[in-house]
Amino acid sequence: MYDVAKIRLNSRLARHARVRKKVSGTAECPRLAARRTLNNMIAQLIDDTKGVSILQFTTGSKEFQDEFGKLTKTEQSHKLGAKVAKVAKSKGIETVVFDRGGYIYHGRVKALAEGVREGGIKF
């Protein structure tokens, strides 16, 4: 009998590795990495040439939960995307490369991407 959770995780990691072969961020066009946990979303802008994180936000932070804690997880992901876009614009970032982390482009991952796009960042 196979452990379904392990198979699902290995499949996601394989998809992520396939995408990461092609997707890389620079200072002008950083990589927007999305991570999804059971309860939270994490969005991070990464400059892969230097190997540094430019900014990172999560729906699990106290400040975010105080402001948007009563919304659904999908709505929180959308607000997180808008927050990332706002801070990225203030840092002079206009375009990003989206790294969905091997997750299906649906639900919270899609809401995060749409929030960033509505904030004025181009993919």
Summary of the structure (lengths in Angstrom):
residues: 123
radius of gyration: 14.6
end to end distance: 41.7
largest distance: 51.8
contacts: 388
relative contact order: 0.19
helix: 43%
strand: 20%
